[in-house]
């Protein structure tokens, strides 16, 4: 079989427009990401437009993202709505960390025994949480995953590299 060589057209000066979002979780992958920024910011700032990243900037824009990196599980209708909004505004969505990829450990209340479920019921109502916690894939299309608790750094760098190539961004 003859393999076709796919040539990716790179666009001079183009940047990958990314967003970083956190839902129900401990946000440790966000910490890993900010630590990676210490080492890579100079290099990344030439090819990445940090369009929506609340740990970095006060003013953020959701519309027209190339890639949304989403950490955490979805535990309420409010979070579900926000996730749908993110999906609508990005071309690729990447699940970051175990909670986003598999639901757990954030989703551990899904397997609570009946008595414990009863005990926490008032808290779920008080904070408008849904009955079950969801991984991202239960609700929206997920294009790539970075597993780990917190996320695996090498895998994140690999996925980011692939996205830069896919979107034709020059490195
Ligand atoms: S995957 Fe682990 S590190 Fe990431 S939010 Fe969940 S519990 Fe925290």
Boltz pocket constraint, residues with backbone or C-beta under 6 A from the ligand:
constraints:
  - pocket:
      binder: B
      contacts: [[A, 24], [A, 25], [A, 26], [A, 27], [A, 28], [A, 29], [A, 71], [A, 72], [A, 96], [A, 97], [A, 98], [A, 99], [A, 100], [A, 104], [A, 105], [A, 106], [A, 148], [A, 149], [A, 150], [A, 151]]
      max_distance: 6.0
